[in-house]
Each structure stands twice: as C-alpha cells, then as structure tokens.
Amino acid sequence: MVRSHQQLRAVVGEAPSGFGQQPGTYHSDVIFLKGPLTSRQAMRVVKQRDEVDQAWPGTGVVYFARLSERRTQSRMSSIVGTPEYQQMTIRSWATTTKLLGLLDGRACA
C-alpha cells in the first residue's frame, strides 16, 4: 500500500506509457495492494476480457484499463469475489493523480 508522497509519485511516474491519457476511450484505475499481497499474486485474480481489459503489474499496484464503450463487459468486477480483494483498494486514475497534485501543492506550501 502506498504510504508516502514519494510512493504515490512513483506509482504515477511508473504507469505504463499512455496510461490514463485517453479518458474518453478508457476507464483507467489503479489497484493499490496492501501487503503482503504482491502485484504478481494480484495478477492471478485480475481477469481480463480480450479487446476490453488491459492490466499491468506495478510496484505495489496493478494498473487496469477497460474500454469505456464496453466497460459493462469488463471482468474487473470479478476481483470483488476473491480473498485477495480484501488486500486491495481501487481508485480511478483521475483520483490518483488529483491526490498527487494535492500532496504536491501541500509540499510546496
């Protein structure tokens, strides 16, 4: 789980190329993981539907994007029924970057 401003900055900075940059086309989320769950373990329960979902493991997170026009077909909701879900919290990319912006503003104040 992200515990510091630096860690949140790393989550945003290490996002896959282009992630979150097409909000009209993709719904993009960050699945934050609570220890001891690793992104490798989480990827085992993150199901993806071809041509709808994309997922990438990160450090302490999984980046997940789903095609907006087909989001009702996404398998993201299948995560909820797993034991691993208890060690996750999911935030939209917009919320994640907004939080980083707020923390950056606070650090400058």
C-alpha positions in Angstrom: 0.0 0.0 0.0 1.2 3.5 -0.8 2.4 5.1 2.5 4.1 8.2 1.4 4.0 11.1 -1.1 7.1 9.6 -2.7 5.5 6.3 -3.2 2.4 7.9 -4.8 4.7 9.9 -7.1 6.4 6.6 -8.1 3.0 5.0 -8.8 2.1 7.8 -11.1 5.6 8.1 -12.7 5.9 4.3 -13.3 2.5 4.0 -15.0 2.5 2.2 -18.4 3.1 4.5 -21.3 0.0 6.4 -22.2 -2.0 5.1 -19.2 -4.8 7.3 -18.2 -4.3 9.7 -21.1 -7.4 8.8 -23.1 -10.2 9.2 -20.5 -12.8 9.3 -23.3 -11.7 5.9 -24.6 -10.6 4.1 -21.5 -11.7 4.0 -17.8 -8.3 3.7 -16.0 -7.9 2.6 -12.4 -5.0 1.9 -10.0 -5.5 -1.2 -7.8 -3.5 -0.4 -4.7 -2.2 -3.5 -2.9 -1.9 -4.0 0.8 1.0 -6.2 2.0 1.7 -9.0 1.9 -0.1 -9.1 -1.5 2.2 -8.6 -4.4 1.4 -7.4 -7.9 2.4 -10.8 -9.2 -0.1 -12.5 -6.9 -2.8 -10.0 -7.7 -2.4 -10.5 -11.4 -3.5 -14.1 -10.9 -7.0 -12.9 -9.9 -7.2 -9.9 -12.2 -9.2 -11.4 -15.1 -9.2 -9.7 -18.5 -11.6 -9.9 -21.3 -10.0 -9.7 -24.7 -10.4 -6.4 -26.5 -11.9 -4.8 -23.4 -9.5 -5.1 -20.4 -5.8 -4.4 -20.0 -3.8 -4.9 -16.9 -0.1 -4.3 -16.0 1.7 -5.1 -12.7 3.5 -2.3 -11.0 5.3 -1.9 -7.7 2.6 -2.4 -5.1 -0.1 -1.7 -7.6 -1.9 -3.1 -10.7 -2.8 -0.7 -13.4 -6.1 -1.6 -15.0 -7.8 0.0 -18.1 -11.1 -1.0 -19.7 -12.6 0.2 -23.0 -15.2 2.7 -22.0 -17.7 1.8 -24.6 -17.6 -1.9 -23.5 -17.0 -1.4 -19.8 -20.1 -3.4 -18.8 -18.3 -6.4 -20.4 -15.2 -5.8 -18.3 -14.1 -8.6 -15.9 -12.8 -6.1 -13.3 -15.8 -6.8 -11.0 -14.7 -10.4 -10.8 -11.9 -9.3 -8.4 -14.5 -8.4 -5.8 -15.3 -12.1 -5.0 -11.8 -13.1 -4.3 -9.9 -13.3 -1.0 -7.2 -11.1 -2.5 -9.8 -8.3 -2.8 -9.6 -7.8 1.0 -6.0 -6.6 0.4 -6.8 -4.1 -2.4 -8.3 -0.7 -2.8 -9.2 0.6 -6.2 -9.0 4.3 -7.2 -9.6 5.9 -10.6 -6.6 7.4 -12.4 -8.2 10.8 -12.0 -8.4 10.4 -8.3 -4.9 9.1 -8.0 -3.4 12.0 -10.0 -5.6 14.5 -8.2 -4.4 13.2 -4.8 -0.8 13.5 -6.0 -1.4 17.1 -7.2 -2.9 17.9 -3.8 0.1 16.5 -2.0 2.5 18.3 -4.3 0.7 21.6 -3.5 0.9 20.9 0.2 4.6 20.1 -0.1 5.1 23.5 -1.8 3.1 25.5 0.7 
